Each structure stands twice: as C-alpha cells, then as structure tokens.
Amino acid sequence: MRHVAVLDIGKTNAKVVVVDAATGMEIAARNTPNRVLSEGIYPHYDVDAIWEFCIEALRKFASSPGFDAISVTAHGAAAVLIGEQGLALPAIDYEYIYPDDVRAAYTAIRPDFAETFSPLQSGGLNVGAQIHYQKTQFPAEFAKVKTILTYAQYWVWRLTGIARNEVTSLGCHTDLWNPQTGDYSSLVDRLELRPLLAPIASAFDKIADLQPVLADQIGVGKAIPVFCGIHDSNASLLPHLMARTVPFSVISTGTWVVSFAVGGSLDQLDSARDTLANVDAYGKAVPSARFMGGREFDQLTLGSVLEPDAETLSRIIADQIMILPSVAQGSGPFPDRKPNWINGELKLLSERYAAACLYAAMMTATSLQLIGASGSTIVEGPFSRNPIYLSALRSLTSREVIATSGSTGTSLGAALLAGATLPTESSGEAIMPLAPNFDLYAQRWRDSII
C-alpha cells in the first residue's frame, strides 16, 4: 500500500486527502465548505453535495497521485437514518435547537452522567437527543428507518454498501454508549433503537472493497479496500496512542477544541463543564473536555488572519485587555456565561487576533485542568500553527507543548487505520513561554470569572 485516500468530513469543511503510506505525509488535498441547508423540516447537512465533491476529488486523485485504499474520518454528534431508498430523514445539523417541550422530554429519559460520562448538551450535540427528536416529531418517517449509522460510517456505507457502526463515534457524547461496560447505554433500549443500529466493527477493520460502479466512475483499475473509519478527534489522538508513553495530552483543534488526558482518571469529570469520556480506537475511555474554540476564534477575529507584532501583543498583555467566556455559549467549561470584554473591546484586527489567541489558550488550559491532564501537551490542527496560542499554553500549564506539522492529525489517524506508517517523531521547534507579565494577565482572567 503506497497511498491512502482519506475522506475527512468536518463540521465546517469537508476534505479529501491523499496520505503517503510510507511517510504519513499529506501529498494531495482538496476541500469544500460543509453547507447546512435551512429549507425542509429542519436544518440539515447537504450530504449529496459532499458526496459529489468526494467522488470528484477521488476521480481527480485516481490518476495522480493515485491511491490504494480509502479511510474515513468525520465529526461527531451526527447520525444518519437510512430507509429502503436512502435517507429516511435528512441528516440533522447538531446546532439546531429543539422546542422546549422536546428538550424537556429528552432530559427526563436520558441516562445519568455516571452511566455514559456524556454531559447534557445544547441542540443535538447528544446524538440521542437528535434521534429522540426525529422519532417523536416525525413518527411516520421514522417508521421507515431500517438502519442507524454513525456519521463516518455513513460515508463508508455509501462507498461499500455495507452498514457498520464504530465505537469512537458511538462514544463521543452521544448518550448511546456506556464506556465502562463497552456496550450500548440504557437509552438505546428505552428508545427501542437496538434493532436499528448497524453492527459494530473496529475502526481498523476493512469493511469491503469500493463498489464496482463507483470504482468505474472514479476511474480506478483495481480493487480499493475501504476501512471502517473513526471520529475525527479520535483520529487525531490515534498516532499518539501508537507512539507515546502515558501520561500525555492531545489538543485536537478545528471548529471544536477537544482535549484528551491520556492516562487520566474519569473520577473528576464534571458534567456541568463539558468534560466527558471519549472512547478511543481501541475502545478505552479517555477523559476529555471540549469548547467551540475554532468557531470562537473566527468570531473574535472577524475571520481576519492579521497577526499582531510583538509590541501589540506586549501592550495588550500589559494593559490586561481580555475577553471573558463564553463567546459560543451552551458548551465548554463556562457554558452559561456571556462574553464580556475587560478594559475595553478591541477594534483593530491585529489586536483582536492577539486577544483571541490568549482567550483560546486560557480556555484550553482550563479544560486541561478539569480533566487532570499531565505530561507533554501535543497540539493538532490549525492552532498548532499559532505561536501566540502555543506560547500562552506553555506559560499556563508549565509543561512541554509540542506543535505537530501538517494541516490536521485527522488525516494521518484515518490513514493509519488502513496501514499507513507512523511518521518518525520530530521534536520540532521548542515552544517558549510568554513574558512573565502574562502570569498577571492570566490571574486577572481567572479572577474575573469566579
């Protein structure tokens, strides 16, 4: 196996990447926005547009650089309901907020945190809430459901025609999984879902070869095995599970910033502060925390990439100009707080960029503390290329911070499922802490949210 094509379906963007199996490096990539369609019975993902994009990207890559296998990774908080002729109901957007009576009814039947280690989330961030809403509000359509698929495995189904589910997607705050028993939670039987849920396969399993009609359409002249796939944050975690010594922490960044404390304990998790157990590719529960850091960063910077110079950053720290949580409410370590600027809201884009970096680092450090993180901290994804964030995180944790190379760790993690080689670990450039006066800035931030 020389090259692995990875379908990487994120909340904000979808990508198709080709990974060199010998080096673990991305050698080709295409991406497209992941649009949410507002028309219809509820907001939903444009899965057909994503599918067309993926097929066209695979067709382009079939000739150069070529690929010998396909793996899939996708965001969590999504399930797809399949009927006889495709979707029984649209693939619901997890940010959609259900009516109050529906939310109250679901809250009354969902399992305790002690069973699932899955906190109650807003909208459909608990997949159980999605399915409860679809089942109770659209009973005629739900009656036509034959199979329920986790999101990464939905794309595997379209590639192979074989329906399977997988534990990293079932175990990411769905309310459907009990990580202590390694089986479905009591909610599955309460909602009478067990007969509808596809059989569970390992993320590492080859599910089947690419369907012949798709192989002809894409233009591959050989059998292309398709692997089961994995939840995207767990894809970022996998290379480190395979290479590092416990304890350590991994920060997977994108629309969400997801922190994993490998070697940590589940005992101190707080359901009110968006800490939870994720389930890794080997089926083991890992203490985790989340906040919508990528979304918040874009909102604070107004989408700008105008980085500040050293003088601007130093002035903002010295003047203790900061944004308090939460910019995106309803999740994260401060879900009920409203955002507030201290010492005046910044107007210049470069200044806002600096404050956003410091805010993201403060939120990440808070998350790490909540899950008992220790050892080195590895940062994956867009924030791994943000030197202010990295240095602030180094100051806040007083532990080694390692920034990974490449666009995200998700593509590598998914490619490893198909037999790609783990790259030789590189120490990279040492991350240095910010100036000592940042300690005063950080303490002011903490004191202001007590």
N, C-alpha and C positions, 0 to 999 in steps of 0.2 A: 504494500500500500504506500503510494507516494504522496497523494494529495487527498484531503478530506474537505468536502463542501459542507459548510455549516449554515443552516437557516437559523438566524438569530432574531427572534420576534420580540422586540422590546415594546414598552408602553408608548414611547414617543416615536421611535423609529424601528423599521424592520431592515435587516441586513442579510445579504448572502455573502459569505466569506469563504475563501479557499485557504486552507492551512497546510503548509508543508509538513508532512508527517514526520520527517526526519529531524526538523529543527523546531517545530512548534510555532513557526512564524507565519503571520498572515502574508500571503503573496498576491492576493486579489480581493477586492471588495466592492460591492455596490450597496446603496441604501436608499430608502424611501420613507417619507413620513407615514406614520401609522394613524390614519384618519379615523375619527369617531363620527358616525352618521347619526344625525339627530332625528331624522324622519323615521316614521314607523311607530311601533308600540312602546319602544324605549330606546335610548341611545345605545348604539352597538358598534362593534368593530367591523370595518369593511374587509371581511376575511377574503372575499373574492378578489378584491384589488390587491391585497397582499399576496394571494396565491398567484395571480398573473405576474406580479413583479418577481416572485421567486422562480417561477418557471422560465421567465425571460432571462433572468440572471444566470440560472443553471445552463440554459441554452448557450448563452454567451461564453460561459466558462468551460463548456464541454470541449471546445476545440483548443482553448488556451486560457489558463494553464492546464486544463483537464482535471478530473477528479476520479477517485476510485471508490468512494463511499460517501454517504450522506449522514450527518448527525443533526440534531435539532436542539435548540435551547429557546425558552420563551419565558416571559414574565409570569408571575404567579397571579393569584386572585382571579382566575379565569377558568371556566369550564364550558364545554360545548355540548349541546344536547342534540343527538343525532336521531333522525327518524328513518323511515324507509327510503326516502328520496333526498337525503342530505340533511340540512339543518331542520330540526323540528321547531326551533325558536331561534331568533338572532342571538349572536354571541354578545352578551350584555357587557357594557362598559362598567368597570368596577367603581367608577366615580359617581355613578348615578345614585341619587338619594331616594329611597323608597318612602311612600307615605307613612305618617307616624303610626297608624294602626298596624301596618305590616311590620314595621320595625319592632313595635312593642310585642307583637305576637311571636316574632322570631326570638327576641330576647328571652321570652318566657320558656322556650323549648330548647335553647342551645345548651350544650354541656358546660359544666363548670370548668374554669381555667385549670384546676388541679387534674382534670382528666386529659385535656387536649393541649395544655400550655399554649393556647391560642386566644389572644385577648379579643374582646368585642371591638369591632372596627366600624368606621362610618361606611355608608353606602354598601357596596358589595365586596369590600376588602376581605370579608369572610365568605368563601365560596358557598358555604352552607346557606348564608343569607340570600345569595343570588338564586340558588335552586329553590329555596322556600318561597321566594317572591314569584318566580316563574311558575311553580307548581300551584300556588294558591290563587294567583291572579289570572292565570291563563290555563285553566284546567283542561279545556278541550285540546289545546295544542300540546300540553304536557302529556296527555294521554297517548299521544302518538310517539313519544320518546322511546327508542329502543336501546340506546346506549348513551352513557355519560362519559365524556373524555376530559381529562386534564389537558391544558392548553398546548403544551409542547407535543403531547401525544396525538392531539387532533391533527397536527400537520404531518405526523408520521402516518396516521390513518389515510390522509389524502395521498401520500406518496406510495403507500403499500397496499391499502385496502384492508389492513389488519388493525383491529381496535385493541389497544392496551392502555393501561394507566401505569403510574410510576410514583414512588414514594416521596421524592423531593417535591413534586408538585402537589401531592396529597397532604404533605406535612408542612406546608408554608401557610400558617394561619387560616386554614380552611374551615376549622371546626369539625372536619370529617375524619380526622386521624388521631389515634391515641399513640403518641411516640413511646410510651412506656411499655405497651404491650405489642407494638408493631402491627396493629390491626386497626380496622375502622372504629370510629367512636360510636357512642350510643345514638348520636344524631342520625347516622345512616339508617338504622332500623326505625327510628322514630319517624323519619320522612319516607320510609319504605323505598329506599334507593338501592339496596344491596343487589337486587336482580338486574338493575340497570347499569351498574358500574362495571366497566370493562375489566378483564383480568389484569392483575398486576404483573409487570415484568421489571427486571433490573434495568437501570439506566444503561448498563453496559451490554445489554442483550441486542444481538442482531434480530430485528423483527421479521424482515423479509427483504427480498430484492425489490428495487424500484419497479413499479408496474410496467409491463411491456409497452402499453400505449403511451405512457409518459416517457419512457426511455426513447421511443421513436420520436416523440415530439421534441424532446431536449436534444437529441442527436448523439446519444452515447451508443457505442457499438459493442457493449459488453454488459454483463450483469453488474449492477451497482447495489451493494448491500446498504440498507437503511437501519440505523441504530435507534434505540428506544428514546433517547433524549433526556433532558434534565431541565429543571427550574433554573433560571438564569443566575441568580445569586449563588446557588449551589454549584453551578458550573465554574464560577469564579473561585469558589472555595476548593474545588477538587484538586487542582495542581498542587496546592499547598498541603493538602492532606496526604498526597503521594510523596512529598519531598521534604517536609519539615518535621522537626521534633516538637512535641507538645511541651509547654503551652505556647500558643501564639494567637494572634488575632488577625482577621482579614476584614477589610472595609471594601465592600463592593459598591461602586458608585455609578450612578446613572440618574434616571428620574428619581429613584429612591437611593438612599444611602443605607445599606444593610451591613450591620456589624456582626461578626461571628467571634465568639470567645471559645476557641478550640481548647479543650481541656478544662473548661469552666464547669460550674455546677448549675443545675436548674433550680436550686433551692431558693435563690434570692430574686427570682424573676418577679416583676411587678406588672400585673395585667393592666393597671391603670396608666402605665407609662410606655406602652408599645414595646415591651420586652416579651419575648416568646421563645419557643423552641422551634427551630427549623430542623428538618431531617436531612442528613447528608446522603451522598450517593451510595453509601454503604448501609443506610438505614438507621444510623445512630443520631440521637437527638443532640443538637448543638445550641447552647444559649445564644440568643440573638436579640438585636434591637434594630429599630428602623425609624427613619424620618424621611420626609419627602425633600431631601437636600438638593437634588438637581433641579427640581421644579422651583424651590425657594430661591436658589441661586439665580436662575433665569429671571424670576420676578424682581429680585432686588437689583440686578444689574440692568434690567430692561432689555435683556438679550445682548448687551454690549460685551465685547472682549477687550475693551480698552484697559490694559493693566496699568496700575499706578507705578510711579517711580518710587525710589527708596525714601525720598523726602516726604512725599504724600503719605505713604504708609506710616512713617515715623510720627508725623503730625497727628494722624487720626488716633494712633495708639496713645500718644502723649495727652491729647485733648479728651480721651475716653469717649469718642463718638461711636455709638454702637446701636445695633438693632437687637431688641429682645424678642424671644419667641412668643407665638409661633407664626411664621409667615404663612405657612399652609396649615390650617387648623384641622383638628379632628384626628390627628395621628402624631406619632413622635413622642418624645419624653415630656412634652408640655402640651398635651392635646387641647386643653381648654383655655389656654392663654391667647390673648390677642396681641399682634405685633405692636411694638412701641419703640420709637427712636429715643435714645438718651443723648442729650446735648445737641439736639437739632438734627433734622433729616438732611442728609447729604444730597446735593443736586448734581454735581459733576460726575460724569460716568466713571471716571477713573477712581474717584473717591468712593462711590457706591460699590465698585468692584472690590476695593480693599476691605470695606466693611462686610461685604457678603462673604469674602474668604474667611474672615475672623469669626463671623457668625457660624458658618458651616463647621469650622474647627471646634468651636465651643459646643455645638450640638453633638458632634461626633464624640468628643471627649466625654460628654455627659452620658451618651449611650454606652460607651465602653465601660465606664464606671458602674453603670446599672447592671451590667451582665458579668461583672467580676473579671474583666479582661486582664491578662498578664502576658509577659513575654513581648517579642517583637510585634509590631503592627505593620501589616502589609496593605498597601492601598492600591486598589484596582480601578480601572476606568478613568473617566475624564478628570477627576480630582487628583489622580496620580501625576498629572502634568501641571498642577497648580502649586507653584513653590511657596506662596504665602500660606495657603492652607496646610501644606505639609510641615512647614517650619512651626506654624502655630500649634499643630497637633503634637509635634515633637516637644514643644515647651509645656503643653498642658499635661501630657502623660509621663514625661520624664523617662520615656522608653524609646528604643530604636524604632524609627519609622523607615520603611522600605517602600519606594515607589516602583511599581512594575512598569515595564516597557510594553508597547503595543497599545491598540485602541481600547480593548477591554480584555478581561480574563475570561469572559463567557465563551468566546470562540475557541480558545485553547481548551478549556474544560470540556466543551462538547466534542472537540476533535479527539481528545484523549479516550473518550468512550469508544471510538472507532479504531483505536490502536495507534494513534499518533504518539510520538516520543516526547517525553517530558524534556523541555529545554534544560541545558546546563544552567544552574542557578548563577546569576550575576549579582554581585553585591551592589553595583551601581554607585551613584554619587551619594556621599553621606549627607543626610538631611540635618541641617544645623538649626538649633532653636532660635526664636526671635530674641530681640534685645530684652534685658531683664525687666524693663518697664512694662512689658506685656503681662507680666505676672499681676501687676496692679490693675490693668485693664480687665484681665480675666476675673479677678476677685470682685471688681465692680459689677461685672456682668452677672456673676453668681448671686451676689448680694441683692441685686435689683429684682431677682425673680423669686426670692424667698417669700 
